[in-house]
Amino acid sequence: VQGIEASWRASLWGTDVGASVTFQNPLDETNNTQLLRRARRHASFDVGRNFGNWRFGGEWLVSSARLDSGSRTLGGYGIVNLNARYNIDKQWFVAARVENLFDKNYQLAYPYNTQGRAGFITLGWRQK
């Protein structure tokens, strides 16, 4: 697989921001065909910010179309995930996240569908 990948992270005006992008040519060199289930382009963008004991964030993940078995093409997709965390004290926190916020229907491998919109709640403990 040949390609180029770039990523960037920064803190801008108190907000953590990150982005990454990949352009690749996933080629099977033995028969000069595109490798299955590998997108030529994908990217992500994430943002997060603290407000006292709270942290809110989100991410946007995008991928171009890719080949699957049987000469099938799986469509590209973009999904949005959101998250929030509250630090109860220095060790305990509670967090919530929503994955696939807009309930995008997409496949990573035919004929298996991915999970639709889903929510998660976590109670966590960090050792000092």
Phi, psi and omega per residue, in radians:
V1 nan 2.160 3.078
Q2 -1.960 2.551 3.120
G3 3.011 -2.927 3.135
I4 -2.412 2.507 3.138
E5 -2.372 2.444 3.105
A6 -2.392 2.520 3.069
S7 -2.460 2.736 -3.076
W8 -2.594 2.408 3.067
R9 -2.407 2.489 3.123
A10 -2.772 2.858 2.980
S11 -1.988 1.982 -3.083
L12 -2.033 2.013 3.114
W13 0.904 0.717 3.103
G14 1.465 0.071 3.129
T15 -1.983 2.253 3.084
D16 -1.441 2.238 -3.067
V17 -2.279 2.458 3.090
G18 -2.536 2.660 3.100
A19 -2.631 2.592 3.033
S20 -2.561 2.641 3.130
V21 -2.536 2.491 3.108
T22 -2.293 2.278 2.987
F23 -2.113 2.125 -3.075
Q24 -2.482 2.816 3.049
N25 -2.089 1.515 -3.081
P26 -1.331 1.488 -3.005
L27 -1.895 2.319 2.998
D28 -1.439 1.888 -3.022
E29 -1.245 -0.275 3.138
T30 -1.292 -0.566 3.137
N31 -2.274 0.172 3.047
N32 1.014 0.726 3.080
T33 -2.141 2.766 3.134
Q34 -1.199 2.371 3.067
L35 -1.116 2.496 -3.100
L36 -1.236 2.558 3.006
R37 1.065 0.484 3.093
R38 -2.168 2.059 -3.132
A39 -1.285 2.553 3.069
R40 -1.316 -0.493 -3.116
R41 -2.391 2.365 2.949
H42 -2.643 2.710 -3.064
A43 -2.656 2.829 3.062
S44 -2.537 2.671 3.081
F45 -2.453 2.270 3.122
D46 -2.360 2.687 -3.119
V47 -2.542 2.520 3.107
G48 -2.699 2.604 -3.117
R49 -2.607 2.454 3.083
N50 -1.622 2.458 3.028
F51 -2.322 1.550 -3.066
G52 1.128 -2.175 3.125
N53 -1.410 -0.083 -3.113
W54 -1.693 2.615 2.948
R55 -2.381 2.273 3.108
F56 -2.115 2.509 -3.136
G57 -2.785 3.041 3.105
G58 -2.834 2.905 3.094
E59 -2.568 2.656 3.088
W60 -2.167 2.128 -3.132
L61 -2.011 2.267 3.134
V62 -2.290 2.578 3.137
S63 -2.550 2.493 3.092
S64 -1.425 3.023 3.117
A65 -1.099 2.774 3.117
R66 -2.610 2.744 3.133
L67 -1.392 2.570 3.030
D68 -2.228 3.133 -3.110
S69 -1.067 2.716 3.122
G70 1.227 0.479 -3.131
S71 1.034 0.410 3.089
R72 -1.412 2.536 3.009
T73 -1.935 2.183 3.068
L74 -1.594 2.266 -3.065
G75 -1.148 2.707 3.029
G76 -1.219 2.940 -3.106
Y77 -2.718 2.845 3.006
G78 -2.453 2.307 3.118
I79 -2.277 2.676 3.132
V80 -2.087 2.307 3.072
N81 -2.125 2.460 3.106
L82 -2.132 2.639 3.111
N83 -2.576 2.717 3.086
A84 -2.561 2.582 3.117
R85 -2.497 2.452 3.057
Y86 -2.131 2.134 3.096
N87 -1.494 1.893 -3.134
I88 -1.169 -0.787 3.026
D89 -2.653 -2.808 -3.079
K90 -1.243 -0.297 -3.117
Q91 -1.978 -0.645 -3.050
W92 -1.708 2.495 3.057
F93 -2.574 2.760 2.997
V94 -2.166 2.399 -3.082
A95 -2.356 2.695 3.068
A96 -2.431 2.574 3.069
R97 -2.568 2.629 3.038
V98 -2.104 2.132 3.097
E99 -1.801 2.512 -3.135
N100 0.977 0.970 -3.027
L101 -0.841 -0.737 -3.068
F102 -1.648 0.247 3.037
D103 0.982 0.792 -3.136
K104 -1.163 2.299 3.088
N105 -1.649 2.017 3.139
Y106 -2.626 2.889 -3.127
Q107 -2.252 2.453 3.020
L108 -1.694 -0.379 3.094
A109 -2.674 2.275 3.127
Y110 -1.270 2.411 -0.004
P111 -1.780 0.497 -3.018
Y112 -1.570 2.091 3.094
N113 -1.378 2.713 3.058
T114 -1.581 2.958 3.131
Q115 -1.171 2.439 3.044
G116 -1.338 -2.791 3.107
R117 -0.981 2.388 -3.138
A118 -2.544 2.558 3.104
G119 -2.104 2.556 -3.115
F120 -2.398 2.480 3.042
I121 -2.184 2.369 -3.097
T122 -2.243 2.376 2.922
L123 -1.911 2.104 -3.032
G124 -2.198 2.755 3.120
W125 -2.352 2.308 3.096
R126 -1.966 2.253 3.108
Q127 -1.249 2.457 3.125
K128 -1.197 nan nan
